[in-house]
């Protein structure tokens, strides 16, 4: 579509995503090389003749990767093919030594799915065209600059052959914000399925396709005229590695294209690279067409029958369903339920605690206290899930009134996380057990007797006087009295 045609009215961005997800398996997709993170290991050491593409080496499909793909398909409510097959995608891959990629072309393992997301309080269903299996390339390490300025580039084949699932959406996004919400939701679902580890470097990478069309070509309900979309020049932005990066890259690219149109220039159909360090996209090459990849059947892999796998493979309760169950079963508000189902590990941890104590108390301690302290330390629930019994013991001590909530939050929990001690040891070392009732009563009497001005202010209606007196009692008891109980006792004594 020409710049003149576009400039005649308001422009609407149409965005589709290709999300590449590394599947969590023990070995690579077509060989027995380990997929464990190779941190600290020398480059090009987790390789074999198959993933290096040496003559005579034959691929064998990893059953675990296929099972993971079926789980993803079920979670996306997609059709699971009864029979799927692999092709060779012939394209210059400097980080795939055999110089083609084994992927799926006309018979993907999953197709016609959807994922519902919430954007600014409005729920939208994003269509999933297809999700197919393929092998990951290795990694390129640009030395002395970025992709377009580096002095030279090194190749590490350790990652080559890691199982990938490419999830291709319909062009259903209209804003960069929507894409970020989708990616967050998708990652949440993948984590619940146990097929994905967000902490792994390069575990999720995004390519985005952006077109501009006249607003007049958008129908009722946001539908897009197919002819208008087909005639629009499409720009692909590659090498995006985060939700935030996707939103930033697309915001930049939409603005760049609209500026070009306003200046009377046509939008080129090309592939661009997202340079995160500079916050810009840079041109890489003209956009390839499907014919440029010269797909043909992978002769070394027969068609793969997955008939009946959908019924045989179970998936866990997914985030939305668990969130709703938490609200109904535990009486949680929407915000608390969202926090406590943010990851499967958090939800499992909460349910363990809620099974022992009042659900509201458990929610306060897990969602607010524990997660807040973990976030401050750049930690996650998986760093402490092996200490569930220690955490439950802390909640038990608070629930039984053997330690004040303040001391439990500000001293015991923080020391547990920083020093690794159990709650009883921290309480003994710090002398934080709750003061006996007799000791609190004595401290209340002393505070009233020693602070006649504050007592007079209280009787005169000064709201801050009672807080001052509570502070005096807390000081006398070394912070071991419960502030709420102290407040109540003071008021009783002052009204005598």
Buried (B, 14 or more C-beta within 10 A) or exposed (E): BEBEBBBEEEBBBBBBBBBBBBBBBEBBBBBEBEBEBBEEEEBBEBBEEBBBBEEEBEBEBBEBBBBBBBBBBBBBBBBBBEEBBBBBBBBEBEBBBBEBBBBBBEBBBBBBBBBEBEBEEEEBEBBBBBBBBBBBBBBBEBEEEEBEEBEEBEBBBBBBBBBBBBBBBBBBBBBBBBBBBBBEBBBBBBBBBEBBBEEBEEBBBBBBBBBBBBEEBBEEEEEBBEEBBEBBBBBBBBBBBBBEBBBBBBBBBBEBBBEBBEEEEBBEBBBBBBBBEEEBBEEBEEBEEEEEBEBEBBEBBEEBEBEEBBEEBEBBEBBBEBBEBBBEEBEBEEEBBBBBBBBBBBBBBBBBBBEEBEBBBBBBBBBEBBBEBBEEEEEBBEEBBEBBEBBBBBBBBBBEEBBBBBBBBEBBBBBBBEEEBBBBBBBEEBEBBBBEEEBBBBBBEEBBEEBEEBBEBBEEEBEEBBBBBBBBBBEBBBBBBBBEBBBEBBEEBBEE
